[in-house]
Amino acid sequence: MIKAIIYKEWLKTRYFVAFIVLVGLAIHIYSFLTIGHSFRNTGRAELWDLIVNRSHFIFPSLKYFPLFAGLLIGVTQMVPEMVDKRLKLTMHLPVREKTMTTYLIAYGLILLTTVFILFNVVLATFLHLNFAWEITATTLSTTLVWYLSGLAAYLLSVFCITEPTWKRRIPNILLSLLLLHFFFITDYPAAYGYFTFGLVLLILIYSTFIYNSIHRFKTGYQD
């Protein structure tokens, strides 16, 4: 049964996953071509000076891609479930409510994490071939925060969409926007440092919100 549920989630999201991959590839290729153009026109020495001495981040186009990906998967996975209250049918299958919720969340998180890891490998390979290890590490630590924002955006979108009443959904959306703001406080390279672990903790906390929303939806809360 669980395999059937996961397959159903894949059928809902597969075209959007392909779209995310294509968008991600386009953004990365554009970034690589831009840096290659800078190499040819300004020289590696000047570009290195911008990065090392002026703390210039060379991949700004990646900033909102993970956020977009997380929101898109959350919306495409859960909005169809809310149409005609189909989620109630899923939650009344002979599987515990929390177990079913965990499977649904895990599907989205694993899907996004896989895509994000693939793009990080591509980025790390490009950096390794063109820059010193210190620049590679700094860049990846910066983009890591943005990729974490994608996971947070997915969880918060599911949290807001599955809430059954607008009376609570609107405050949930405002709270979610506030929480997502923490991932974009600064673009300074590697500025978050050890606070990145705090962001991971926030993501774990976000995931618990969803159980309450889905329980309220299943029991038919209308307050």
N, C-alpha and C positions, 0 to 999 in steps of 0.2 A: 504493500500500500504506500509506504513512504517513497519508494522508487516512482510510483505513479504520480504522487504529489510533486516530487522534484521535476519529473518530466513535464508536468503541466506548467510549472513555473518557467521551465526552459522554453516551452512553446510560446508563452506570453512575452518573453523578453528577448528571444534569440535575434530578431531583426534589429532591436535597439542595441544589443551588445555589438553586433557587426557595425552599426553606425558609430558607436563610441570608439571602436578600434580604428575605423577609418578616419574619424576626426582626430584621434590621438596621433595616428601616423602622419596626418597632414601637418599638425602643429609641430611635431618633432622634426619632420623633414624641413619645414620652413625655418625652424630655429637653427638647424645644422647648416642650411644653405646661407642663412644670414651671417653666422659666425665664419663660415668659409669665405664669404664676401669680405668680411672685416679682415681676415687674415691676408687676403690678396691686396686690399687697398690701404690698410693702415699698418699692417705688419703684426706679427705675433708679439713683439716686444711691447708695443703700445697697448695691445689688448690685455696682455698680462699685467701691465701697469694699472690699467683700469680695474682689473679684478683684485689684485693684491693690495695696491696702495690706496685705491679710492673705494674699495668695497662695492664695486659695481657687479650686479647680478646679471648674467648673460642669458638667462632663460625666462624672462618675464611672461612670455606667451603661455607658459605652462601653468600659470598661477590658478586660473579658474577652471581648467579642464577637469581635474578630479571632482570638484564641487558639482559641475555640470553632470558628470557621469553618475555620481551618487544620487543626485536628484532624479535623473532620468530613470534609473533602474527602480528606485523607490516608487515613483509615480506609475510606471508601466507594470510593476508587479502588483501594486495594491489597488489602484483605481478600478481595474476590472473586477476585483473582488468586492468592491463596495457597490457596484451596479447591481440592482435588485437584491442586495444583501447576500451575495453569493458566499461571502466569507463565513456566514453562519452555517452554511452547508458543510464547508470544510471543517469548521470547528465542532460539528456534531458527528464527525466520523469516529469510529471506535479507537481513538487515540487521545490521550490526555491533552487538555487544552494547552498547557504549558509546553508539552512536548511538541505539539504541532506548531506552536508559535516559534519555538526554538528552531525547528527545521526550516520554516519560512525565512526567518532572519538569517540563519546560517547560509542558506542558498545565496541570498543577495551579497552577504559579506564575503563568502568564498569566491563568488563570481568577480566581484570588484577587486578583491585582493589579488586574484590571478592576473587580471588585466593590468593592474597597477605594477605588479612585480615585473611583468614582461616589459613594460615601458621603462621601468627603472633599469632593467638590464641593458636595454638599448641605449639609454642615456649614459649609464656608467661605462659602457663600451666606447662610446664616442669620446667621453671625457678622458678615459684612460689612454686613448690613442693620441690625444691632442694636448693634454694638460698634465701638470704634476699631480701627484697623489693628494696633496693638501687641497688643491682646488677642487678635485673630484669629490673628496670627502665633504668639503664645505657646501658644494652645490647639492649633493645628495641629501645632506642633513636639512637643507632649506626646503627642497621639494618634498621631503618626507612629511613635513608639517602639512603641506598642501594635499598630499595624498591621504593623510589622516582626516583632513576636512571632508574628503569625498566619502569616507566611511561614516563620518558623523552626519553628513548630509543625507545619506541613505537611511540611517536609523531614525533621524528626526523627521524625515518625510513620511516614513511608515508610521511613526508615532502620531503625526498630525492627521494623516489621511484616515487612519483607523478609528480615530476618536469619533464617536457617534453624534455628538451635538456641537453646533457652532458656538454655543456659549462657552465651551471649553476649548474648542479648536482654535479660535482666534487668539486667546492667551497662549496656547501652545505654540502657535506660529511665531508670535512675538518673542517668546522664550527661546525658541529654536534659533531665530535670527541673532539674538543676543549671544547665545552659546557659540554659534558659528563665527561670530566676530572675533573670538579669541584666537582663531586660526589665521587671522589676517591682520593682526595688530601692527606688524612691521614686515617690510621686505628685506631688511638688513640680513646679509648672508649669515646663516647659522646663529641667528639671534636667540632662538628659543633654547638652545642647549639642552640642559637636563629637564627643562620645563616640558619638553616633548613627552616625557613619561607621564606628566600631569595630564596632557592631552589624551594620552592612551587611557588613563583612568576615567577621564570625562566620557570617552566613547563607551567604556564599559558601563558607566552609570546611565548613559543615554539608552542603552539596550534594555534596561529594566523598565523604562517608561512604557515601552511597547506592550508589555504584558498587561498593564493596567488598562490601556486603551482598548486592546482586543477583548479583554474580559468585559469591559463596559459595553462594547458593541455586541458581544454574544448574548449578554443578559438583557439587552434592550434598554439601557439607561436613556432617559429623555430629560434629565435635569438641565 
